[in-house]
Structure formats: structure tokens, C-alpha cells
Amino acid sequence: MRDGKQLVFVEVRFRKSALFGGSEASITAIKCQRLKAAAAAYMQTHRLTNNTAARFNVVALSGDLSRRELYSVNWIENVIVD
């Protein structure tokens, strides 16, 4: 997506419950490396220059086992900072 002139890559993570750390905890160092590699490939394929500013956001969705239809949504900007 675009935010003004900035290109924004958005990773959506979902966990049914926070029992094992939730969706935010699923963004590991390895996942960040894969996101950066995918973004670099996208930018190269679409011939975007090094002057194109980009950032990584995460939309983290988590369920609540005690309430079947209640979910939390957490939008995190600039997840990967070099």
C-alpha cells in the first residue's frame, strides 16, 4: 500500500488465542528477514529505485478463548528498523 510517497508492506498475523504468545510474538527475526527479502524482490520486479522510501507494518489479530467472537486488532508501524 502507499502512505503518501512511502511504500508500506503490511504483514497480517492471526492467532486464535494468546496462549502461546499471540500474533505479535509470531514476528521473529527469521520472519523479518523473509519480509525484507520479499520486499526487495517486489521493488526490483517493479523497478522501484533506491529513492523509494518503504516501511513494514504488521496487523496483529488475536482471539480471546473466553469470548468466542471477540478479537483484538493491533496495527504496528515500522516493525523492521534497519
Number of C-alpha atoms within 10 A of each C-alpha: 9 10 9 7 9 12 17 18 18 18 16 13 18 18 19 15 16 16 11 10 11 18 22 20 12 14 16 10 10 9 11 16 12 12 17 16 12 13 18 13 12 12 16 12 9 9 9 13 9 9 6 10 11 17 18 19 16 20 17 21 20 22 20 15 13 8 8 9 8 10 16 10 13 14 14 14 13 14 15 15 7 4
